[in-house]
Amino acid sequence: FLYSKRRKIAAASPPKTMARSLLLSACILAGLVAAEGFYVLHSAGLHSTGRLKLSANTLRMASSPPPEGSSSPESLGRRGALAALGLGLATAGSPAMARVVGSPPSQVSQAQGGIQALINPGHWLGQFIGINSHGESWDFDGSTPAQVSAAFVAVLEKLTPAERKALAFEHIDIAEASDSNLKVLTWTKNEWLDVLDVSFKPLGSGKGCTAKVDVYATGFLPTSIPGAPIINTALFFFPFASPSPSGGMLQNNRCNILNKLVQSKLQG
């Protein structure tokens, strides 16, 4: 059966064969994205700590008119509902706090960021090429994993405008922060989504901590473009770089800056 099918496809004219191949690829891609979306929603329902329920409540509030005679602001509307759903997806399943530092990204990015951060199509090959991702291991003598994790969070929450510009951290969402892991979603000014992923382990002597730091881009297109997770998944094979405005590669510079800031925080 498969052999006869292959013969029929081979006998078809080149335009028809290409069209069929593109259609098949689109169907496979749509199925993958649908499966990922189902996984996100399923995980959110099973593992969230109430954040998705909060978003659902916000959705109901956004879609219903305010009580008659109420002095509260008007309903959030569709855009507010979209942002609430995106926040629920972005933070679903996180074992610890999830909060936005400073101003949030656009509502389209909020809605799509959690899905793209989960799929990470830009990192599939990027982690091997190294032009849009970078990883390092840092040792902190005399500090526990809990102390180092807290120092990371404190640094991210207190970044100055100059430090934000140097790091290209226009928007920051601390999706997970615990004694063992830190996951931060960061958006550039044009809303390209990158992820800061840190794991903490005690040193063998028990008197320090090792932090394995990975910073990487999640996709070729910014999440402010509707459908970006789907398009970026289709473009996963397309190589792209993340240059820094100050020279060099952005992810390398981010690691250098964050290392100095965290070390300074622990020493101060």
C-alpha positions in Angstrom: 0.0 0.0 0.0 2.7 2.5 1.0 4.7 1.5 -2.1 1.7 2.2 -4.4 1.1 5.5 -2.7 4.8 6.5 -3.2 4.5 5.6 -6.9 1.3 7.7 -7.3 3.0 10.7 -5.6 6.1 10.3 -7.7 4.0 10.2 -10.9 2.2 13.4 -10.0 3.4 16.7 -11.4 6.1 18.6 -9.4 3.7 21.4 -8.4 1.1 18.9 -7.1 3.8 16.9 -5.3 5.1 20.1 -3.6 1.6 21.2 -2.7 0.9 17.8 -1.1 4.1 17.9 0.8 3.5 21.3 2.1 -0.1 20.4 3.1 1.2 17.3 4.9 3.9 19.3 6.7 1.3 21.9 7.8 -1.0 19.1 9.1 1.8 17.5 11.1 2.8 20.9 12.5 -0.7 21.8 13.4 -1.1 18.5 15.2 2.2 19.0 17.1 1.1 22.5 18.2 -2.3 21.3 19.2 -0.8 18.5 21.3 1.5 21.0 23.0 -1.4 23.3 23.7 -3.4 20.4 25.2 -0.3 19.4 27.3 0.0 23.0 28.6 -3.7 23.2 29.6 -3.7 19.7 31.0 -0.6 20.4 33.1 -2.1 23.7 34.2 -5.2 21.9 35.5 -3.2 19.2 37.3 -0.3 21.1 38.7 -1.0 24.8 39.0 -1.1 26.4 42.4 -4.2 28.3 41.7 -2.8 30.8 39.1 -4.9 29.3 36.2 -8.0 29.3 38.4 -7.3 33.0 39.1 -7.0 33.6 35.4 -10.2 31.7 34.8 -11.9 33.9 37.3 -10.5 37.0 35.6 -11.8 35.7 32.3 -15.3 35.4 33.7 -15.0 38.9 35.2 -13.7 40.2 31.9 -16.6 38.7 29.9 -19.4 39.8 32.3 -20.6 43.4 32.9 -19.9 45.1 36.2 -22.7 45.0 38.8 -25.3 47.7 38.4 -24.4 50.8 40.3 -20.9 49.6 40.9 -18.1 52.2 41.1 -15.5 49.7 40.0 -13.6 50.2 36.7 -15.2 48.8 33.5 -14.7 45.2 32.6 -11.3 44.1 31.3 -12.7 43.1 27.9 -11.3 40.7 25.4 -7.8 42.0 25.6 -7.8 41.6 29.4 -9.2 38.1 29.1 -6.4 37.2 26.6 -3.8 38.5 29.0 -5.2 36.6 31.9 -5.2 33.3 29.9 -1.7 34.0 28.8 -0.5 34.6 32.4 -2.2 31.3 33.4 -0.4 29.4 30.7 3.0 31.1 31.3 3.0 30.2 35.0 1.1 26.9 35.0 2.9 24.1 36.8 5.5 26.3 38.4 6.3 25.0 41.9 7.0 28.4 43.4 6.1 32.0 42.8 5.5 33.5 39.4 5.5 37.3 39.0 6.3 40.0 36.5 9.0 42.4 37.4 8.3 45.9 36.1 6.0 46.3 33.2 4.6 43.2 31.4 5.0 42.6 27.7 2.1 43.1 25.3 -1.0 41.0 25.8 -0.2 38.9 22.7 3.2 38.1 24.1 1.7 37.2 27.5 -0.8 34.9 25.8 1.9 33.1 23.6 5.0 33.4 25.8 4.2 30.4 28.0 3.6 28.1 25.0 6.7 29.2 23.2 8.8 28.9 26.4 7.5 25.3 26.8 8.2 24.3 23.1 11.5 26.3 22.7 11.9 25.6 19.0 14.8 28.1 18.7 16.7 26.0 21.2 16.4 22.6 19.6 19.3 23.3 17.3 20.5 26.5 18.8 22.0 24.8 21.8 24.4 22.9 19.5 25.3 25.9 17.3 25.9 28.3 20.3 25.1 31.5 18.5 21.8 32.2 20.3 22.4 30.2 23.5 25.1 30.1 26.2 25.7 28.0 29.3 28.1 28.3 32.2 28.6 26.8 35.7 29.3 29.1 38.6 30.7 28.1 42.0 29.6 30.1 45.1 31.8 29.2 48.1 30.0 29.6 51.5 26.5 30.1 50.0 23.7 27.6 50.1 21.5 26.9 47.0 18.6 28.8 48.8 20.8 31.9 49.3 22.1 31.9 45.7 18.6 31.5 44.3 17.3 34.3 46.5 20.3 36.5 45.3 19.3 35.8 41.7 15.7 36.9 42.4 16.8 40.0 44.3 19.1 41.0 41.5 16.4 40.6 38.9 13.9 42.6 41.0 16.3 45.5 41.6 17.9 45.9 38.1 18.6 49.6 37.3 17.5 51.0 33.9 21.2 50.8 32.8 21.5 47.2 33.8 18.2 46.3 32.1 19.5 47.9 28.9 22.8 46.1 29.0 21.0 42.8 29.6 18.2 43.6 27.1 15.7 42.6 29.8 12.8 44.9 28.8 10.2 42.6 30.5 10.9 40.0 33.1 8.6 37.2 34.3 10.0 35.0 37.2 8.1 31.8 36.3 9.8 29.6 38.9 12.1 30.2 41.8 13.1 27.5 44.3 16.1 26.2 46.1 16.8 23.9 43.1 15.7 25.8 40.1 15.1 29.2 38.6 13.3 29.9 35.4 12.8 33.4 34.1 11.1 34.5 30.9 12.6 37.7 29.5 11.5 39.8 26.6 13.6 42.3 24.6 12.3 45.7 23.7 10.9 44.2 20.4 9.6 41.2 22.4 11.8 38.4 21.4 11.4 35.8 24.1 14.5 34.4 25.8 14.7 32.1 28.8 17.1 32.2 31.8 17.3 28.7 33.2 19.3 28.0 36.4 19.7 24.9 38.5 21.3 24.9 41.9 23.2 22.0 43.6 25.3 21.9 46.8 29.1 21.6 46.3 30.6 18.2 47.3 32.0 19.7 50.5 28.6 20.9 51.5 29.9 24.5 52.1 28.9 26.1 48.8 26.7 25.9 45.7 27.1 25.3 42.0 24.7 27.1 39.7 24.3 25.8 36.1 23.2 28.8 34.1 21.7 28.6 30.6 20.4 31.5 28.6 18.8 31.0 25.2 16.5 32.3 22.6 13.2 30.5 22.1 12.4 31.4 18.5 13.2 33.3 15.3 10.2 35.6 15.5 9.1 37.8 18.5 6.0 36.6 20.5 4.2 39.9 19.7 3.4 38.4 16.3 0.2 36.3 16.4 0.9 32.7 15.8 4.6 33.1 16.6 4.9 29.7 18.4 3.5 27.9 15.3 5.7 29.8 12.8 8.8 29.4 15.0 8.2 25.7 15.3 8.1 25.5 11.5 11.4 27.6 11.3 13.2 25.5 14.0 15.9 24.5 11.5 16.6 28.2 10.5 19.8 29.4 12.2 19.8 32.8 13.7 22.2 34.7 16.0 21.6 36.9 19.1 24.1 39.7 18.9 24.5 42.2 21.7 24.1 45.9 21.1 27.3 46.5 23.0 29.3 44.0 20.9 29.8 40.2 21.1 27.0 37.7 21.6 24.0 38.7 23.8 23.7 35.5 25.8 27.4 35.5 26.7 27.2 39.2 27.8 24.1 38.4 29.9 26.0 35.6 31.8 29.0 37.9 32.5 26.7 40.7 33.8 24.5 38.4 35.9 27.5 36.7 37.4 29.0 40.0 38.6 25.6 41.2 40.0 24.9 37.9 41.9 28.4 37.7 43.3 28.1 41.3 44.5 24.7 40.7 46.0 26.0 37.7 48.0 29.1 39.6 49.2 27.1 42.7 50.2 
